[in-house]
Amino acid sequence: MTITRAQLEVKARADLAELQSPEGWLQAGLPRFARLFGRDGCISALQLLPEDPSIAQATIRALASRQGQVFNRRREEEPGKIAHEIPVRREDLIRLELRKWFRWGFPYFGSIDATGWWVILVDRYVAATGDLALRDEVAPNLARAGAWMAGVARIGVNNFVAYRRQNPAGLLHQGWRDSDLGTVPIQPAVSLVEVQGYYAEAAEALARLGIGVPVAAGGDAVAFEQRFWMEDEGTYALAVGGDGVAVRIVTSNAGHLLGSPLLNATRATAVADRLFGEDLWTEGGIRTHSSKDAHFDPDSYHRGSIWPHDNWVIHQGLRAVGRHDDAARVRAAVLDALCRLELIPELYAVHGDTPVALAVAQPQQAWSSGAVLSFLAAEREG
């Protein structure tokens, strides 16, 4: 069985309507993530910015109003930091897993990239709408975010942006692949490759927004090349640990650098080409993790499955560097897979050329449905 593109669009819009909060921002997913997530909320708002800027506006305000104010090791809160996970209403409390309350409490701030994504969202929203009033409204929040970014960039080797969890019961890994990446040994403090690109862009965004805060833009560019580049693989390593050792695994993470200020044209070409190697590319899209790596598992949460939002970020980067045919290839693969699955889940597997639904995946996820609408809009543009 399969559904059409038109039916997939109807499904995406229905899922997003169910996930939208009364305030206008999007809950991350159902049934387990029915609340505000920093990273997810920003990416979903970016996906839908061309057709509904009000979602971005609501997301910007919701996260600004809950920005970190104090140092709290249990919640991993720090002044200026944007939260990872926030229960907002009474219904959220009922749906929450009690183990999270006991492990870290809420709001929980264990995310290295939510702050960068929030700054990028503000910048792109203002550019798209000309809403200078909102820019001025959140200018103090932007300044605090920039100050936090400058501080966190001093944690890692060579001033790379890095994280080291403060709560031993908190998330071990705090990039977007924050679940079963724990099987991959990385010495704290962890500098993820894609995060360096996010913060390089966020630093430029702060300057465009008129926020005069000194922000390290992903560390020194020469050091970034020396530490992360894998000449034999033609792409960047997943991460560099606090011991200065690169985690030499080919992943989709490097694809998030496409369009980033960190990449020159030569490196962008190499990274884009590598994403279509047989160990990452499938008929259903780009895997998170190389099938050649010992930690690969196509049915895992983060070590070989396919995430629509991950492919969307890469798709946008491919377009930004002029690889429009490759971007079309990515969106067609993901849309075809979702049509065959007849749902728009958080993630899925591909076995051979067949997309496979996974029980671990949320059946409704805002940044998956947002990716669908963005892909369909790009497909109509041609």
Secondary structure, DSSP 8 states (H G I E B T S, - for coil): ----HHHHHHHHHHHHHHHB-TTS-B--EESTT-SEEHHHHHHHHHHHTTT-HHHHHHHHHHHHTT---S-BTTTTB-TT---SEE--SHHHHHHS-HHHHHHT-SSB---SSHHHHHHHHHHHHHHHH--HHHHHHTHHHHHHHHHHHHHHTTTSGGG---B--SSTTS-S--SS--SGGGGS---SSBEEHHHHHHHHHHHHHHHHTT-------SS-HHHHHHHHEETTTTEE-SEE-TTS-EE---BGGGGGGTT-TT--HHHHHHHHHHTTSTTTEETTEE-SB-TTSTT--TTSSSSS-B-HHHHHHHHHHHHHTT-HHHHHHHHHHHHHHHHHHTSB-S-BEEETTEEE--TTS-SEEHHHHHHHHHHHHHHHH-
